[in-house]
Amino acid sequence: MDFIYKAAPIGDQVIDYDEKNGIVKGYGSYFDNKDSDQDVIRRGAYQKTIQENGGRVKYLYQHDMMQPLGKMDELYEDDKGLVFTASIPKTQLGTDVIELMKAGVITENSVGIMPIVKDIKGDYREIREVKLYEISAVTMAANDQAKILDVKGMANLDQVYKRYDNICKLLRKGKISDDMGYALESEILKLKTYFINATQPVVETTEPVEKSQEVDIYKYLINNL
């Protein structure tokens, strides 16, 4: 199974926000839109995951479980896409993100999902069921988080190592709630995707990836497992 990020097209993704009460309403993704990965998500794809795990889905910043923004008050499908309403506590991060929304800097949301039921339909992949882990407020620059998978520099590898370390620290604590377990499952799937893609050939547009960087990933895993 592949863990992927999907952002709805630029538009009215952030429907409304209530600065005073820390409420954000928007679309996590749209239906029937062919994206840059040639994927089309159909209406009904989120129904099962909402029923089974909707209460565990959190609102994050930039798909980072270490930067949670809030919890979902509403999560449902309409004719257009996946609608959510999230409560954001008045943390520094939460306040900053709402300010960025007010300023028009953050205008997009993105879902972290694992496709469950999908089929190739001509020149696109139709996705009819997904497992939803989180919805994130994202900037355009960070919208395609999958670019981390290219592993083109140590800065990106450092991000992967840091996320791995965070999981190890949480697991060592021993006491993990169902909500934390759900979040960790999401992170582990992301890391699996990162490591798989790190060993695949990369089409270079700038500087080539050094082979030693790929080897470093495995040394790091072996030394820290």
Secondary structure, 3 states (H helix, E strand, C coil): CCCEEEECCCCCCEEEEECCCCEEEEEEEECCCCCCCCEEECCCCCHHHHHHHHHHCEEEECCEEEEEEEEEEEEEECCCEEEEEEECCCCHHHHHHHHHHHCCCCCEEEEEEEEEEEEEECCEEEEEEEEEEEEEEECHHHCCHHHHHHCCCHHHHHHHHHHHHHHHHHHHHCCCCHHHHHHHHHHHHHHHHHHHHHCCCCCCCCCCCCHHHHHHHHHHHHHHC
